[in-house]
Amino acid sequence: MDDPFEAISNLSSDSYKNGFNEGVLNGKKIALTQGFKIGVQTSFKIAKDIGNIHATCSLYKNQKTDHSNDKVAKLALQICDLIDCFDCADCQNDSFESNINLIKDKFKQFCSLTNTRNLSLKNSAIKTVY
């Protein structure tokens, strides 16, 4: 017959191990959920910023004015082409970050040439993530 004191000692140890394992599993589940939510929020912010840049450049590109600058119009066209070729779904690719930075840099150049404030990148997810 087993020793009753040893059974009590094992019960305590087993309870501790089971509680620890359950805590680790719950912690992983909560962390995974929080990480997923943060990832979704960040990706929506990046998509919104890219969309704002595309809309701004498309509007400028489509305006036909006599005093429009050829250099600025070409830059707006370049930015639109970069965004059209940008693969948002392949964020694991090494070129993802460099493409975002290229779009962001060209848009900053566009803003300086048009004397507009860079409002869409002021609180941008693009600069905070990468």
Accessible surface in RSA format (square Angstrom, percent):
REM  Atomic radii and reference values for relative SASA: ProtOr
REM  Chains: A
REM  Algorithm: Lee & Richards
REM  Probe-radius: 1.40
REM  Slices: 20
REM RES _ NUM      All-atoms   Total-Side   Main-Chain    Non-polar    All polar
REM                ABS   REL    ABS   REL    ABS   REL    ABS   REL    ABS   REL
RES MET A   1   243.37 126.0 153.76 101.8  89.61 213.4 130.74 111.2 112.63 149.2
RES ASP A   2   125.53  87.9 109.15 108.6  16.38  38.7  28.00  65.9  97.52  97.3
RES ASP A   3    72.53  50.8  62.87  62.6   9.66  22.8  26.63  62.7  45.90  45.8
RES PRO A   4    88.88  64.8  82.19  74.9   6.69  24.3  88.40  73.0   0.49   3.0
RES PHE A   5   158.92  79.5 152.74  94.6   6.18  16.1 153.69  93.2   5.23  15.0
RES GLU A   6   104.81  60.2  99.47  75.3   5.34  12.7  31.03  60.0  73.78  60.2
RES ALA A   7    54.21  49.8  42.64  65.8  11.57  26.3  49.31  69.4   4.91  13.0
RES ILE A   8   114.55  65.2 113.01  84.2   1.54   3.7 113.81  82.0   0.75   2.0
RES SER A   9    69.03  58.3  58.40  77.9  10.63  24.5  29.94  63.8  39.10  54.8
RES ASN A  10    74.50  51.4  73.99  71.5   0.51   1.2  15.84  38.1  58.66  56.7
RES LEU A  11   118.19  65.8 115.28  82.5   2.92   7.3 117.66  82.6   0.53   1.4
RES SER A  12    74.35  62.8  63.89  85.3  10.45  24.1  33.37  71.1  40.97  57.4
RES SER A  13    48.70  41.2  40.81  54.5   7.89  18.2  30.05  64.0  18.65  26.1
RES ASP A  14    73.44  51.4  72.37  72.0   1.07   2.5  17.84  42.0  55.60  55.5
RES SER A  15    63.40  53.6  50.67  67.6  12.73  29.3  36.10  76.9  27.30  38.2
RES TYR A  16   162.88  76.0 152.58  86.8  10.30  26.8 120.51  90.6  42.37  52.2
RES LYS A  17   121.04  59.1 119.07  73.1   1.98   4.7  70.48  63.4  50.56  53.9
RES ASN A  18    99.27  68.5  93.96  90.8   5.31  12.8  26.81  64.5  72.46  70.0
RES GLY A  19    43.06  53.1   0.00   N/A  43.06  53.1  33.35  91.5   9.71  21.8
RES PHE A  20   123.85  62.0 112.45  69.6  11.40  29.7 121.18  73.5   2.67   7.6
RES ASN A  21    82.85  57.1  80.82  78.1   2.03   4.9  22.32  53.7  60.54  58.5
RES GLU A  22   109.86  63.1 106.85  80.8   3.00   7.2  31.98  61.9  77.87  63.6
RES GLY A  23    41.82  51.6   0.00   N/A  41.82  51.6  32.55  89.3   9.26  20.7
RES VAL A  24    58.27  38.3  50.23  45.5   8.04  19.4  56.76  49.3   1.51   4.1
RES LEU A  25   120.07  66.9 114.62  82.0   5.44  13.7 114.89  80.7   5.18  13.9
RES ASN A  26    75.77  52.3  74.90  72.4   0.87   2.1  18.05  43.4  57.72  55.8
RES GLY A  27    36.74  45.3   0.00   N/A  36.74  45.3  32.33  88.7   4.40   9.9
RES LYS A  28   137.09  66.9 128.89  79.1   8.20  19.5  81.19  73.1  55.90  59.5
RES LYS A  29   147.46  71.9 142.11  87.2   5.36  12.8  90.31  81.3  57.16  60.9
RES ILE A  30   103.30  58.8 101.27  75.4   2.03   4.9 103.30  74.4   0.00   0.0
RES ALA A  31    60.08  55.2  50.65  78.2   9.44  21.5  52.83  74.4   7.26  19.2
RES LEU A  32   136.98  76.3 130.78  93.6   6.20  15.6 136.27  95.7   0.70   1.9
RES THR A  33    64.26  45.7  59.95  60.8   4.31  10.3  44.48  59.8  19.77  29.9
RES GLN A  34   103.66  58.0 102.31  74.8   1.35   3.2  30.34  64.6  73.31  55.6
RES GLY A  35    41.27  50.9   0.00   N/A  41.27  50.9  31.85  87.4   9.42  21.1
RES PHE A  36   143.02  71.6 132.24  81.9  10.78  28.1 140.60  85.2   2.42   6.9
RES LYS A  37   122.20  59.6 119.52  73.3   2.68   6.4  69.26  62.3  52.94  56.4
RES ILE A  38   110.36  62.8 110.32  82.2   0.04   0.1 110.34  79.5   0.02   0.1
RES GLY A  39    38.34  47.3   0.00   N/A  38.34  47.3  33.39  91.6   4.96  11.1
RES VAL A  40    52.22  34.4  50.36  45.6   1.86   4.5  51.58  44.8   0.64   1.7
RES GLN A  41   105.47  59.0 102.26  74.7   3.21   7.6  31.14  66.3  74.33  56.4
RES THR A  42    31.43  22.4  30.95  31.4   0.48   1.1  14.80  19.9  16.63  25.1
RES SER A  43    60.89  51.5  53.51  71.4   7.38  17.0  44.00  93.7  16.89  23.7
RES PHE A  44   139.34  69.7 135.43  83.9   3.91  10.2 135.81  82.3   3.53  10.1
RES LYS A  45   114.87  56.0 113.12  69.4   1.75   4.2  60.87  54.8  54.00  57.5
RES ILE A  46    16.00   9.1  16.00  11.9   0.00   0.0  16.00  11.5   0.00   0.0
RES ALA A  47    54.61  50.2  43.54  67.2  11.07  25.2  46.68  65.7   7.93  21.0
RES LYS A  48   135.15  65.9 123.66  75.9  11.49  27.4  79.21  71.3  55.94  59.6
RES ASP A  49     7.86   5.5   7.86   7.8   0.00   0.0   0.00   0.0   7.86   7.8
RES ILE A  50     9.66   5.5   9.66   7.2   0.00   0.0   9.66   7.0   0.00   0.0
RES GLY A  51    36.84  45.4   0.00   N/A  36.84  45.4  32.03  87.9   4.80  10.8
RES ASN A  52    56.03  38.6  53.47  51.7   2.56   6.2   9.35  22.5  46.68  45.1
RES ILE A  53     0.00   0.0   0.00   0.0   0.00   0.0   0.00   0.0   0.00   0.0
RES HIS A  54    51.34  28.1  51.34  35.7   0.00   0.0  36.11  37.2  15.24  17.7
RES ALA A  55    51.26  47.1  45.72  70.6   5.54  12.6  50.90  71.7   0.36   0.9
RES THR A  56    56.77  40.4  52.83  53.6   3.94   9.4  34.90  46.9  21.87  33.1
RES CYS A  57     0.00   0.0   0.00   0.0   0.00   0.0   0.00   0.0   0.00   0.0
RES SER A  58    21.84  18.5  21.84  29.1   0.00   0.0  18.94  40.3   2.90   4.1
RES LEU A  59   123.19  68.6 122.11  87.4   1.08   2.7 122.38  85.9   0.81   2.2
RES TYR A  60    52.52  24.5  47.03  26.8   5.49  14.3  37.82  28.4  14.70  18.1
RES LYS A  61    64.51  31.5  55.37  34.0   9.14  21.8  23.55  21.2  40.96  43.6
RES ASN A  62    99.59  68.7  81.89  79.1  17.69  42.6  26.51  63.8  73.07  70.6
RES GLN A  63   104.43  58.4  91.48  66.9  12.96  30.8  28.53  60.7  75.90  57.6
RES LYS A  64   184.53  90.0 147.08  90.2  37.45  89.2 105.82  95.2  78.71  83.8
RES THR A  65    59.77  42.5  43.23  43.8  16.54  39.4  44.04  59.1  15.73  23.8
RES ASP A  66   155.27 108.8 118.46 117.9  36.81  87.1  40.43  95.1 114.85 114.5
RES HIS A  67   163.73  89.5 134.34  93.4  29.39  75.2 103.92 107.1  59.81  69.6
RES SER A  68    47.30  40.0  26.17  34.9  21.13  48.7  11.68  24.9  35.61  49.9
RES ASN A  69    72.57  50.0  64.80  62.6   7.77  18.7  23.48  56.5  49.09  47.5
RES ASP A  70   108.89  76.3 104.64 104.2   4.25  10.0  25.20  59.3  83.69  83.5
RES LYS A  71   122.09  59.6 115.95  71.1   6.14  14.6  70.91  63.8  51.18  54.5
RES VAL A  72     1.92   1.3   1.92   1.7   0.00   0.0   1.92   1.7   0.00   0.0
RES ALA A  73    32.87  30.2  30.83  47.6   2.04   4.6  31.13  43.8   1.74   4.6
RES LYS A  74   140.82  68.7 138.44  84.9   2.37   5.7  83.69  75.3  57.12  60.8
RES LEU A  75    10.54   5.9   8.98   6.4   1.56   3.9  10.02   7.0   0.52   1.4
RES ALA A  76     0.00   0.0   0.00   0.0   0.00   0.0   0.00   0.0   0.00   0.0
RES LEU A  77    84.79  47.2  84.79  60.7   0.00   0.0  84.79  59.5   0.00   0.0
RES GLN A  78    88.43  49.5  85.65  62.6   2.78   6.6  28.89  61.5  59.54  45.2
RES ILE A  79     0.00   0.0   0.00   0.0   0.00   0.0   0.00   0.0   0.00   0.0
RES CYS A  80     0.65   0.5   0.65   0.7   0.00   0.0   0.65   1.7   0.00   0.0
RES ASP A  81    72.14  50.5  70.79  70.5   1.36   3.2  24.60  57.9  47.55  47.4
RES LEU A  82    50.94  28.4  45.85  32.8   5.09  12.8  47.39  33.3   3.55   9.6
RES ILE A  83    20.92  11.9  13.78  10.3   7.13  17.2  13.78   9.9   7.13  19.4
RES ASP A  84   101.50  71.1  66.85  66.5  34.65  81.9  29.50  69.4  72.00  71.8
RES CYS A  85   110.09  83.3  78.04  87.0  32.05  75.3  33.57  85.1  76.52  82.5
RES PHE A  86    21.55  10.8   2.76   1.7  18.79  48.9   5.89   3.6  15.66  44.8
RES ASP A  87    81.69  57.2  72.44  72.1   9.25  21.9  34.63  81.5  47.06  46.9
RES CYS A  88    77.90  58.9  62.57  69.8  15.33  36.0  34.15  86.5  43.75  47.2
RES ALA A  89    98.09  90.2  59.80  92.3  38.29  87.1  71.32 100.4  26.77  70.9
RES ASP A  90    59.26  41.5  54.03  53.8   5.23  12.4  15.17  35.7  44.09  44.0
RES CYS A  91    66.93  50.6  51.07  57.0  15.86  37.3  11.10  28.1  55.83  60.2
RES GLN A  92   160.09  89.5 134.72  98.5  25.37  60.4  58.90 125.4 101.19  76.7
RES ASN A  93    72.00  49.7  58.31  56.4  13.69  33.0  13.56  32.6  58.44  56.5
RES ASP A  94   135.86  95.2 113.85 113.3  22.01  52.0  41.26  97.1  94.60  94.3
RES SER A  95    46.23  39.1  42.37  56.5   3.86   8.9  35.96  76.6  10.26  14.4
RES PHE A  96    15.88   7.9  13.15   8.1   2.73   7.1  15.88   9.6   0.00   0.0
RES GLU A  97    79.22  45.5  78.58  59.4   0.64   1.5  16.01  31.0  63.22  51.6
RES SER A  98    63.60  53.7  54.64  72.9   8.96  20.6  49.33 105.1  14.27  20.0
RES ASN A  99    52.68  36.3  52.18  50.4   0.50   1.2   6.14  14.8  46.54  45.0
RES ILE A 100     0.01   0.0   0.00   0.0   0.01   0.0   0.00   0.0   0.01   0.0
RES ASN A 101    44.74  30.8  44.74  43.2   0.00   0.0  17.10  41.2  27.64  26.7
RES LEU A 102    75.80  42.2  73.00  52.2   2.80   7.0  75.20  52.8   0.60   1.6
RES ILE A 103     1.33   0.8   1.33   1.0   0.00   0.0   1.33   1.0   0.00   0.0
RES LYS A 104    26.94  13.1  26.75  16.4   0.19   0.4   4.68   4.2  22.26  23.7
RES ASP A 105    79.74  55.9  72.97  72.6   6.77  16.0  26.13  61.5  53.61  53.5
RES LYS A 106    47.86  23.3  47.13  28.9   0.73   1.7  15.76  14.2  32.10  34.2
RES PHE A 107     6.73   3.4   6.73   4.2   0.00   0.0   6.73   4.1   0.00   0.0
RES LYS A 108   101.10  49.3  94.89  58.2   6.21  14.8  53.45  48.1  47.65  50.8
RES GLN A 109    79.49  44.5  73.42  53.7   6.07  14.5  27.22  57.9  52.27  39.6
RES PHE A 110     4.33   2.2   4.33   2.7   0.00   0.0   4.33   2.6   0.00   0.0
RES CYS A 111     6.97   5.3   6.58   7.3   0.38   0.9   4.84  12.3   2.13   2.3
RES SER A 112    77.08  65.1  54.21  72.3  22.87  52.7  51.30 109.3  25.78  36.1
RES LEU A 113    62.19  34.6  39.79  28.5  22.40  56.3  42.21  29.6  19.98  53.8
RES THR A 114    31.22  22.2   8.35   8.5  22.87  54.5  15.74  21.1  15.48  23.4
RES ASN A 115   139.69  96.3 104.09 100.6  35.61  85.7  35.07  84.4 104.63 101.1
RES THR A 116    75.14  53.4  59.47  60.3  15.66  37.3  62.25  83.6  12.89  19.5
RES ARG A 117   184.18  77.3 164.26  83.7  19.92  47.4  73.30 100.2 110.88  67.2
RES ASN A 118    39.01  26.9  27.97  27.0  11.04  26.6  22.39  53.9  16.63  16.1
RES LEU A 119   110.06  61.3  95.27  68.2  14.79  37.2  95.48  67.1  14.57  39.2
RES SER A 120    26.17  22.1  10.14  13.5  16.03  36.9  19.16  40.8   7.00   9.8
RES LEU A 121     7.31   4.1   4.98   3.6   2.33   5.9   5.36   3.8   1.95   5.2
RES LYS A 122   130.46  63.6 118.26  72.6  12.19  29.0  75.40  67.9  55.05  58.6
RES ASN A 123   137.17  94.6 105.74 102.2  31.43  75.7  38.53  92.7  98.64  95.3
RES SER A 124     1.35   1.1   0.04   0.1   1.31   3.0   0.93   2.0   0.42   0.6
RES ALA A 125     4.77   4.4   1.12   1.7   3.64   8.3   4.14   5.8   0.63   1.7
RES ILE A 126     0.19   0.1   0.14   0.1   0.05   0.1   0.14   0.1   0.05   0.1
RES LYS A 127   102.91  50.2  83.70  51.4  19.21  45.7  50.82  45.7  52.09  55.5
RES THR A 128   105.33  74.9  69.82  70.8  35.51  84.6  66.78  89.7  38.55  58.3
RES VAL A 129    67.26  44.3  36.25  32.8  31.02  74.7  41.86  36.4  25.40  68.9
RES TYR A 130    84.02  39.2  41.71  23.7  42.31 110.1  47.70  35.8  36.32  44.8
END  Absolute sums over single chains surface
CHAIN  1 A     9735.0       8293.1       1441.9       5628.6       4106.4
END  Absolute sums over all chains
TOTAL          9735.0       8293.1       1441.9       5628.6       4106.4
